[in-house]
Amino acid sequence: VQLQASGGGLVQAGGSLRLSCAASGRTFSRYGMGWFRQAPGKEREFVSAISWSGGITTYADSVKGRFTISRDSAKNTVYLQMNSLKPEDTAVYYCAAQEYSSSYYPRTSESYTSWGQGTQVTVSS
């Protein structure tokens, strides 16, 4: 599956952004989707994930209550609504796809086989 992330930008602290990740090439419903981010000088970290059916959502503690992940199967797109943004949310955000399996590891980047190109999110203080 090919992934195209978009929606990043520059926003002031306390503001909001919505990231989108459009999938193409394979059956979207066969993939669990995730968002990861990488700040300068730091390792890539898990942000949020949504299961194949959309019934299970997972969040990093640092974004819980502020970010919401969702998916629209009709549009083959996963979204990350980011509210109450903080300067520490500044990073390149990547979407990723994990093919259906009996074992589901939403937080583990190695479980994802397809990655988008990343979109920059910058939060100014």
Residue pairs with C-beta under 8 A, 6 or more apart in sequence:
1 23
1 24
1 25
1 26
1 28
1 31
1 97
1 114
2 23
2 24
2 25
2 114
3 21
3 22
3 23
3 95
3 96
3 97
3 114
3 115
3 116
3 117
4 21
4 22
4 24
4 116
4 117
5 19
5 20
5 21
5 93
5 94
5 95
5 116
5 117
5 118
5 119
6 19
6 20
6 21
6 22
6 119
7 17
7 18
7 19
7 20
7 119
8 17
8 19
8 92
8 93
8 119
8 120
8 121
8 122
9 17
9 120
9 121
9 122
10 122
10 123
10 124
11 17
11 85
11 121
11 122
11 123
11 124
12 123
12 124
13 85
13 86
13 87
13 123
13 124
13 125
14 84
14 85
15 85
15 123
16 81
16 82
16 83
16 84
16 85
17 82
17 85
17 121
18 79
18 80
18 81
18 82
19 35
19 79
19 80
19 82
19 93
19 95
19 119
19 121
20 77
20 78
20 79
21 33
21 35
21 77
21 78
21 79
21 80
21 95
21 116
22 75
22 76
22 77
23 31
23 33
23 76
23 77
23 78
23 97
24 76
28 71
28 73
28 76
29 52
29 53
29 73
30 52
30 99
30 100
31 52
31 97
31 98
31 99
31 100
31 114
32 49
32 50
32 51
32 52
32 97
32 98
32 99
32 100
32 104
32 106
33 49
33 50
33 69
33 71
33 78
33 95
33 96
33 97
33 98
34 46
34 47
34 48
34 49
34 50
34 95
34 96
34 97
34 98
34 106
34 109
34 112
35 47
35 48
35 49
35 69
35 78
35 80
35 93
35 94
35 95
35 96
36 44
36 45
36 46
36 47
36 93
36 94
36 96
36 109
37 44
37 45
37 47
37 89
37 91
37 92
37 93
37 94
37 121
38 44
38 45
38 91
38 92
38 94
38 118
39 88
39 90
39 91
39 92
42 91
44 94
44 109
45 60
46 60
46 106
46 107
46 108
46 109
47 59
47 60
47 63
47 67
47 80
47 93
48 57
48 58
48 59
48 60
48 63
48 67
48 69
48 80
49 57
49 58
49 69
49 98
49 106
49 107
50 56
50 57
50 58
50 69
50 70
50 71
50 78
51 57
51 104
51 106
52 100
54 70
54 71
54 73
56 104
56 106
57 69
58 106
58 107
59 67
59 69
60 107
62 88
63 82
63 89
66 82
66 83
66 84
66 85
67 80
67 81
67 82
67 83
68 80
68 81
68 83
69 78
69 79
69 80
69 81
70 78
70 79
70 81
71 77
71 78
71 79
72 78
72 79
78 95
80 93
80 95
82 89
82 121
85 121
85 123
86 123
87 123
87 124
87 125
88 123
89 121
89 123
90 121
90 122
90 123
91 120
91 121
92 118
92 119
92 120
92 121
93 118
93 119
93 120
93 121
94 115
94 116
94 117
94 118
95 115
95 116
96 109
96 112
96 114
96 115
96 116
97 112
97 113
97 114
97 115
98 104
98 105
98 106
98 111
98 112
98 113
99 113
104 111
105 111
